Amino acid sequence: MVNYSFIIPFHSNKILLETCLNSLYKTIHENFEVIIVANNYNEKEIDIKFNYPNLHIIYIKKNLYYAAAINLGVTYAQGKYILFCDTDTVYTSGWFEKLTRAFTREESVGFASPKLLNPCDGRVIDFGVAFTPFNGPHPFKGVLANDSLVQKSFCPQTACSASGIMEKDIFLNIGGFNEELGYSYADVDLCLRLKEIGLRTLSVADSYVYHKGNSVLSEMATFIKSDIKAKFMKYNASKITVDLDKYYLLSKENYLLSHTLESGYFLVEISSVYDKEWYFQVLNDLQIHISDIYYAGINSRDLDKINLYEKLPVYIQTLKFPVIYFVDEFISLRANSLWMQLRCTDNDIVIDRNANIRKLQEVIMNGC
């Protein structure tokens, strides 16, 4: 008897798929099946065969996109539970037992997701999704996997479905993934619909899965994603609760366990967020006071690296006032050892759009 059905939507990149399957079969010892929905107009991309037991491949000469591929795979599933499994995920020892134990422990949970880690540096890329008036940031994205902020399971509004579990009957009863959303926001939409029927989303702290993310998306696809977001908001604007502020409070409390905050800061704004004033108001509500702001500005979201000595005018190097650097992701400031020689950074901090509050020197020295 099959208890668990893993659904893998596959479009391209056979190496990632092979790695995913190898790690999956090494870590699962329950009664399970794996269903690969191989979909691509280019038949060469989906010319795949494997010798793993209980593995079924559905070949579709068409680009189904994520939502439709998952929905099709679920129609073939025999298990009571379905597990979403992206091609670019890699599984670690014990992840399955910890995830399923946490999921089945509470009846009010409709979907549970493990902690998703960046395969390059092992840092968190998804541990639930929160909301501002304009966006859905990932609280504490970029922190180390053992950071104290991500050691306790909790229930966010939504979470990423790159890896996760739910009951097949519930998935079918709420209509599965919304296929109008193609390959973006379908998981967020699903969680919000679960919320409407009184079921929560759970992010499980001790279950670890590596996830590359955007493994087959082109530059053009990023523009399509923006259009899909408009469709997503059409369906879900009224269901969303703005809640990122509560994660900032948690981050501040955690920061104060080993650091102090100054009475006022000069803020250097180097983010791509539109709703900057909302973020600044949150800082004010947290009694993190800003005396003045310098707008540096960037043209891309989530830059890997920002060189402060190239980006900021010399007068900021000589400021006696402590500085807040507001960025998309705090880890973008890691490669700034020269800045620590140009400026006294003892009291400078980094705050990012994912609710992280960190000491700049610790970020640069890779200590957090």
C-alpha positions as CSV (number, residue, x, y, z in Angstrom):
1,M,0.0,0.0,0.0
2,V,1.3,3.5,-0.9
3,N,1.1,6.1,1.8
4,Y,3.1,8.9,0.2
5,S,3.1,10.1,-3.4
6,F,6.0,12.4,-4.4
7,I,5.1,14.7,-7.3
8,I,8.0,16.0,-9.4
9,P,7.3,18.5,-12.2
10,F,10.1,18.2,-14.7
11,H,10.8,20.5,-17.6
12,S,14.6,20.4,-18.2
13,N,18.0,20.0,-16.5
14,K,18.5,16.2,-16.2
15,I,21.5,16.6,-13.9
16,L,19.4,18.3,-11.2
17,L,16.7,15.7,-11.5
18,E,19.2,12.8,-11.1
19,T,20.6,14.5,-8.0
20,C,17.2,15.1,-6.6
21,L,16.1,11.5,-7.1
22,N,19.3,10.0,-5.7
23,S,18.9,12.0,-2.5
24,L,15.2,11.3,-2.3
25,Y,15.6,7.5,-2.5
26,K,18.4,7.6,0.0
27,T,16.3,9.3,2.7
28,I,12.8,7.8,2.3
29,H,12.1,4.4,3.8
30,E,8.3,4.4,4.0
31,N,5.7,3.0,1.5
32,F,5.9,5.6,-1.3
33,E,5.8,6.3,-5.0
34,V,7.4,8.9,-7.2
35,I,5.5,10.5,-10.1
36,I,7.5,12.6,-12.5
37,V,5.5,14.8,-14.8
38,A,7.9,15.3,-17.7
39,N,6.6,18.2,-19.8
40,N,8.3,20.1,-22.6
41,Y,7.7,20.9,-26.2
42,N,11.2,19.7,-26.9
43,E,11.1,15.9,-26.6
44,K,14.8,15.7,-26.1
45,E,14.6,17.5,-22.8
46,I,12.2,14.9,-21.4
47,D,13.9,11.8,-22.8
48,I,14.5,10.3,-19.3
49,K,14.5,6.8,-17.9
50,F,15.4,5.6,-14.4
51,N,15.5,2.2,-12.6
52,Y,14.2,3.3,-9.2
53,P,11.4,1.3,-7.7
54,N,7.8,2.7,-7.6
55,L,8.7,5.5,-10.1
56,H,6.3,6.5,-12.7
57,I,7.0,9.0,-15.5
58,I,4.2,10.8,-17.4
59,Y,5.4,12.2,-20.7
60,I,3.7,15.3,-22.0
61,K,5.0,17.0,-25.2
62,K,3.9,20.4,-23.9
63,N,5.0,23.1,-21.4
64,L,2.4,22.6,-18.6
65,Y,4.1,24.9,-16.1
66,Y,4.3,24.2,-12.5
67,A,0.7,24.4,-11.3
68,A,-0.8,22.3,-14.1
69,A,2.1,19.7,-13.9
70,I,1.5,19.2,-10.2
71,N,-2.3,18.9,-10.7
72,L,-1.8,16.3,-13.4
73,G,0.6,14.3,-11.2
74,V,-1.8,14.3,-8.3
75,T,-4.5,12.6,-10.5
76,Y,-2.1,9.6,-10.7
77,A,-1.2,9.6,-7.1
78,Q,-2.2,6.6,-4.9
79,G,-1.0,7.8,-1.6
80,K,-3.1,9.5,1.2
81,Y,-0.4,12.2,1.4
82,I,1.2,14.0,-1.5
83,L,4.6,15.6,-1.3
84,F,5.6,18.4,-3.7
85,C,9.2,17.9,-4.9
86,D,10.9,20.4,-7.2
87,T,13.6,19.1,-9.5
88,D,16.2,21.4,-7.9
89,T,15.8,20.1,-4.4
90,V,18.3,17.9,-2.6
91,Y,17.2,15.9,0.5
92,T,19.1,15.4,3.8
93,S,19.0,12.6,6.3
94,G,16.0,12.7,8.6
95,W,14.1,15.4,6.7
96,F,11.2,13.2,5.9
97,E,10.6,11.8,9.3
98,K,10.8,15.2,10.9
99,L,8.5,16.8,8.4
100,T,5.8,14.1,8.5
101,R,5.9,13.9,12.3
102,A,5.4,17.6,12.6
103,F,2.6,17.6,10.0
104,T,0.6,14.8,11.4
105,R,0.9,16.0,15.0
106,E,-1.5,18.9,14.5
107,E,-4.9,18.4,12.8
108,S,-5.3,22.1,12.0
109,V,-2.3,22.1,9.6
110,G,-3.1,21.8,6.0
111,F,0.4,22.1,4.5
112,A,3.8,21.7,6.0
113,S,7.2,22.8,4.5
114,P,10.7,22.0,5.6
115,K,13.4,24.7,6.0
116,L,14.8,25.4,2.6
117,L,18.5,26.1,2.3
118,N,20.8,27.6,-0.3
119,P,22.9,24.7,-1.7
120,C,25.9,27.1,-2.2
121,D,26.3,28.4,1.3
122,G,23.8,26.5,3.5
123,R,21.9,29.7,4.4
124,V,18.1,29.9,4.7
125,I,16.2,30.8,1.5
126,D,12.7,30.0,2.7
127,F,11.2,29.5,6.2
128,G,7.7,30.9,5.5
129,V,6.5,34.0,3.7
130,A,5.2,37.2,5.2
131,F,3.7,40.3,3.7
132,T,4.1,44.1,3.4
133,P,1.5,46.2,1.6
134,F,3.4,45.4,-1.7
135,N,5.4,42.3,-1.4
136,G,5.9,38.9,0.2
137,P,9.4,38.8,1.7
138,H,10.9,35.7,3.3
139,P,11.5,36.4,7.1
140,F,15.1,35.8,8.1
141,K,16.2,34.8,4.6
142,G,20.0,34.6,4.5
143,V,20.6,33.6,8.1
144,L,22.6,30.5,8.9
145,A,20.6,27.3,9.3
146,N,21.5,27.1,13.0
147,D,20.6,30.7,13.7
148,S,18.4,31.1,16.8
149,L,15.6,32.8,14.8
150,V,14.9,29.7,12.7
151,Q,15.1,27.0,15.4
152,K,11.5,26.8,16.2
153,S,8.7,25.6,13.9
154,F,5.9,28.1,13.4
155,C,2.9,28.9,11.3
156,P,3.4,31.6,8.7
157,Q,0.6,32.7,6.3
158,T,2.2,30.9,3.4
159,A,5.3,28.9,2.5
160,C,7.2,27.6,-0.5
161,S,6.0,24.4,-2.1
162,A,9.4,23.4,-3.6
163,S,9.2,20.7,-0.9
164,G,6.2,20.1,1.3
165,I,3.4,17.8,2.3
166,M,-0.4,17.8,2.5
167,E,-3.3,15.4,2.3
168,K,-4.4,14.5,-1.3
169,D,-8.1,14.8,-0.5
170,I,-7.7,18.3,0.9
171,F,-5.6,19.3,-2.1
172,L,-8.3,18.0,-4.5
173,N,-11.2,19.5,-2.4
174,I,-9.9,23.0,-2.6
175,G,-9.2,22.7,-6.4
176,G,-5.5,22.0,-6.4
177,F,-3.1,24.6,-7.7
178,N,-4.6,27.5,-9.6
179,E,-3.4,26.8,-13.1
180,E,-3.9,30.4,-14.2
181,L,-0.8,31.3,-12.1
182,G,1.5,29.1,-14.2
183,Y,4.8,28.7,-12.3
184,S,4.7,31.6,-9.8
185,Y,2.7,32.3,-6.6
186,A,0.6,29.1,-7.0
187,D,1.9,27.8,-3.6
188,V,1.2,31.1,-1.9
189,D,-2.3,31.1,-3.4
190,L,-2.8,27.5,-2.2
191,C,-1.8,28.4,1.4
192,L,-4.2,31.4,1.5
193,R,-7.0,29.2,0.3
194,L,-6.2,26.7,3.1
195,K,-6.3,29.6,5.5
196,E,-9.8,30.4,4.3
197,I,-11.1,27.0,5.4
198,G,-9.3,27.1,8.7
199,L,-6.2,25.2,8.0
200,R,-2.7,26.5,8.8
201,T,0.6,26.4,7.0
202,L,3.5,25.0,9.1
203,S,7.3,25.7,8.5
204,V,9.2,22.9,10.2
205,A,12.5,24.0,11.8
206,D,14.4,20.7,12.1
207,S,13.6,19.4,8.6
208,Y,16.3,20.6,6.1
209,V,16.1,20.5,2.3
210,Y,18.4,22.2,-0.2
211,H,16.7,24.2,-2.9
212,K,18.4,25.9,-5.8
213,G,15.5,27.9,-7.1
214,N,14.8,29.4,-10.5
215,S,16.7,26.5,-12.1
216,V,15.0,26.7,-15.5
217,L,13.7,30.3,-15.6
218,S,15.0,32.7,-18.3
219,E,15.3,36.5,-18.1
220,M,12.0,36.8,-20.0
221,A,10.4,34.6,-17.4
222,T,11.0,37.3,-14.7
223,F,8.8,39.7,-16.6
224,I,6.1,37.0,-17.0
225,K,6.3,36.5,-13.2
226,S,5.4,40.1,-12.7
227,D,2.3,39.7,-14.8
228,I,1.4,36.5,-12.9
229,K,1.7,38.5,-9.6
230,A,-1.0,40.9,-10.9
231,K,-3.3,37.9,-11.4
232,F,-2.4,36.5,-8.0
233,M,-3.3,39.8,-6.3
234,K,-6.6,39.9,-8.1
235,Y,-7.6,36.7,-6.4
236,N,-5.9,37.2,-3.0
237,A,-5.5,40.8,-2.0
238,S,-8.4,40.6,0.5
239,K,-7.0,37.4,2.0
240,I,-3.5,38.7,2.9
241,T,-2.6,40.1,6.3
242,V,0.3,42.6,6.4
243,D,2.5,40.9,9.1
244,L,6.2,41.4,8.4
245,D,6.3,43.9,11.2
246,K,6.0,41.1,13.8
247,Y,9.1,39.5,12.4
248,Y,11.0,42.7,12.8
249,L,10.0,42.7,16.4
250,L,11.3,39.1,16.8
251,S,14.6,40.1,15.1
252,K,15.0,43.2,17.3
253,E,14.4,41.1,20.5
254,N,17.0,38.6,19.3
255,Y,19.5,41.3,18.4
256,L,19.2,42.8,21.9
257,L,20.2,39.6,23.5
258,S,23.8,40.2,22.7
259,H,24.0,43.8,21.3
260,T,22.7,47.2,22.1
261,L,20.9,49.8,19.8
262,E,22.0,53.4,19.6
263,S,19.6,56.3,20.4
264,G,19.6,57.4,16.7
265,Y,20.9,56.5,13.3
266,F,21.7,57.9,9.9
267,L,20.0,55.6,7.4
268,V,21.6,54.7,4.1
269,E,18.9,53.4,1.8
270,I,20.3,50.8,-0.8
271,S,17.2,48.7,-1.4
272,S,14.9,48.0,-4.4
273,V,11.6,48.1,-2.4
274,Y,8.8,50.4,-3.5
275,D,7.1,50.8,-0.1
276,K,10.2,52.3,1.6
277,E,8.1,54.5,3.9
278,W,6.3,51.4,5.3
279,Y,9.6,49.9,6.3
280,F,10.8,53.2,7.8
281,Q,7.6,53.4,9.8
282,V,8.1,49.9,11.2
283,L,11.6,51.0,12.3
284,N,10.1,54.0,14.0
285,D,7.5,51.8,15.7
286,L,10.4,49.6,17.0
287,Q,11.9,52.7,18.5
288,I,14.9,52.5,16.0
289,H,15.1,56.3,15.4
290,I,16.3,57.7,12.1
291,S,17.8,61.3,12.0
292,D,18.3,61.5,8.3
293,I,18.4,59.4,5.1
294,Y,20.7,59.1,2.2
295,Y,19.1,57.4,-0.9
296,A,21.7,55.5,-2.8
297,G,19.3,53.4,-4.8
298,I,19.8,50.2,-6.9
299,N,18.2,48.9,-10.1
300,S,18.1,45.2,-9.3
301,R,16.5,43.2,-6.5
302,D,18.5,40.9,-4.2
303,L,22.0,41.8,-5.4
304,D,24.6,39.3,-4.4
305,K,27.1,41.9,-3.6
306,I,27.1,45.7,-2.9
307,N,30.5,47.5,-2.5
308,L,29.9,50.3,-0.1
309,Y,33.1,52.2,-0.9
310,E,31.9,52.4,-4.6
311,K,28.3,53.2,-3.7
312,L,28.5,55.8,-1.0
313,P,29.9,59.3,-0.9
314,V,33.0,60.0,1.1
315,Y,31.2,62.1,3.7
316,I,29.5,58.9,5.0
317,Q,32.9,57.5,5.8
318,T,33.5,60.3,8.2
319,L,30.1,60.4,9.9
320,K,30.3,60.2,13.6
321,F,26.7,59.1,13.8
322,P,26.0,55.4,13.7
323,V,24.6,54.2,10.3
324,I,21.8,51.8,9.3
325,Y,22.3,50.2,5.9
326,F,18.9,49.2,4.6
327,V,19.3,46.6,1.8
328,D,17.3,43.9,0.1
329,E,19.4,41.1,1.7
330,F,21.9,41.7,4.5
331,I,24.4,39.1,3.1
332,S,24.9,41.4,0.1
333,L,27.2,43.5,2.3
334,R,29.6,40.6,3.3
335,A,32.4,41.6,0.9
336,N,33.1,45.0,2.5
337,S,36.3,44.6,4.5
338,L,37.7,47.8,2.9
339,W,34.7,49.8,4.3
340,M,35.7,48.8,7.8
341,Q,39.1,50.5,7.2
342,L,37.6,53.6,5.7
343,R,34.9,54.1,8.4
344,C,34.5,53.3,12.1
345,T,31.7,50.8,11.8
346,D,31.6,49.8,15.5
347,N,28.0,50.8,16.0
348,D,26.7,50.4,12.4
349,I,23.9,47.9,11.7
350,V,22.3,46.3,8.6
351,I,18.5,45.9,8.2
352,D,17.0,44.2,5.2
353,R,13.6,43.8,3.7
354,N,13.3,40.2,5.1
355,A,13.2,41.5,8.7
356,N,16.9,40.8,9.5
357,I,18.7,43.1,11.9
358,R,22.4,42.5,12.1
359,K,25.7,44.1,13.2
360,L,27.6,45.3,10.1
361,Q,31.0,44.1,11.3
362,E,29.6,40.6,12.0
363,V,28.1,40.5,8.5
364,I,31.4,41.5,6.9
365,M,33.3,39.0,8.9
366,N,30.8,36.3,8.0
367,G,29.9,35.9,11.7
368,C,26.2,35.8,11.3
